[in-house]
Amino acid sequence: MKTELISARLEKEDTKVLEEIAKEENTDKTSALKKILKLGSRQYKLEKSIKQYQESKISIGMAAEKAEITLWEMMEELKTRNIVNPAGKEEYAESIKNLGKVLGKPGKATSIKDLFGTLELNKTTSEIRKESKKNWK
């Protein structure tokens, strides 16, 4: 993996925390900082995608994709946080209707199951899309 040198000033408290983590992990401060940054970026992506989902800006599938987790993991995360689907019944029905048109099944579907059958929720959104494309060609 190609790396890039970045210089940053940290507050004294943050430096102490970094040193403690490096000591606990039996590693150097650079490796500890990379680990913290990776964990933080994952959490940031998750929080941002959940916020966009709550604001009805993106679907649950897109939220999972942006957070780089499976649809099932996103559903579990939302359940843990007691976050319900922001779309109402009318929006859901309209979405199913539009999806049916796209898939060449206008007016026949009233649910996702009608359109796709049973979905495997442990797959990523990208994997499900690829399989759907294969099945509809």
SVG drawing of the C-alpha trace seen along z (x, -y; Angstrom):
<svg xmlns="http://www.w3.org/2000/svg" viewBox="-51 -21 58 37">
<polyline fill="none" stroke="black" stroke-width="0.4" points="0.0,0.0 1.3,-3.4 1.7,-5.8 1.9,-9.6 3.6,-11.6 1.3,-14.0 2.3,-16.3 -0.2,-17.3 -0.2,-19.0 -2.0,-17.2 -3.1,-18.5 -1.0,-17.2 -3.9,-15.1 -4.3,-13.4 -0.6,-12.7 -0.8,-11.0 -3.7,-8.9 -1.8,-7.9 1.2,-6.9 -1.0,-4.9 -2.6,-3.0 0.8,-2.4 2.0,-0.9 -1.1,1.2 -0.9,2.5 2.9,3.0 3.5,0.9 4.8,-2.4 2.8,-5.7 2.5,-5.8 0.8,-2.3 -1.4,-3.2 -2.5,-6.4 -3.3,-4.5 -5.4,-2.1 -7.3,-4.9 -7.8,-6.7 -9.2,-3.6 -11.6,-2.9 -12.7,-6.6 -13.2,-6.7 -15.4,-3.6 -17.5,-5.2 -17.7,-8.5 -19.0,-6.7 -21.6,-4.8 -22.8,-7.9 -23.0,-10.0 -24.9,-7.3 -27.4,-6.8 -28.0,-10.5 -28.6,-10.6 -31.0,-7.6 -32.9,-9.3 -33.3,-12.4 -34.6,-10.3 -31.7,-11.4 -30.6,-7.8 -32.1,-4.3 -31.1,-1.7 -29.2,0.1 -27.2,-3.0 -26.6,-3.7 -25.1,-0.2 -23.0,-0.7 -21.6,-4.1 -20.9,-2.7 -19.1,0.3 -21.2,2.9 -23.8,5.4 -27.5,4.6 -28.1,7.0 -25.5,5.2 -27.1,1.8 -30.5,3.2 -29.1,4.4 -27.4,1.1 -30.7,-0.8 -32.6,1.6 -30.1,1.2 -30.5,-2.6 -34.3,-2.3 -34.3,-4.1 -37.4,-3.3 -37.8,-3.6 -38.4,-7.3 -40.5,-6.6 -44.3,-6.4 -46.6,-3.8 -47.3,-6.0 -43.6,-6.5 -43.0,-2.7 -45.9,-1.9 -44.6,-4.4 -41.1,-3.0 -42.3,0.6 -44.4,-0.6 -41.4,-2.5 -39.1,0.5 -41.6,2.8 -41.6,0.5 -37.8,0.5 -37.8,4.3 -40.5,4.7 -43.2,5.8 -45.5,2.8 -48.5,3.0 -47.9,6.6 -45.8,6.0 -46.9,4.8 -43.7,5.7 -40.0,6.3 -40.6,10.0 -43.0,9.9 -40.2,8.4 -37.2,10.4 -38.4,13.3 -36.4,13.9 -33.2,11.8 -30.1,13.0 -29.5,10.2 -25.9,11.2 -24.8,10.1 -23.6,6.7 -25.8,4.4 -23.4,4.6 -23.6,8.4 -27.4,8.3 -27.4,5.8 -25.0,8.0 -27.2,11.0 -30.3,9.0 -28.8,7.8 -27.9,11.3 -31.4,12.6 -33.2,9.8 -31.1,10.0"/>
</svg>
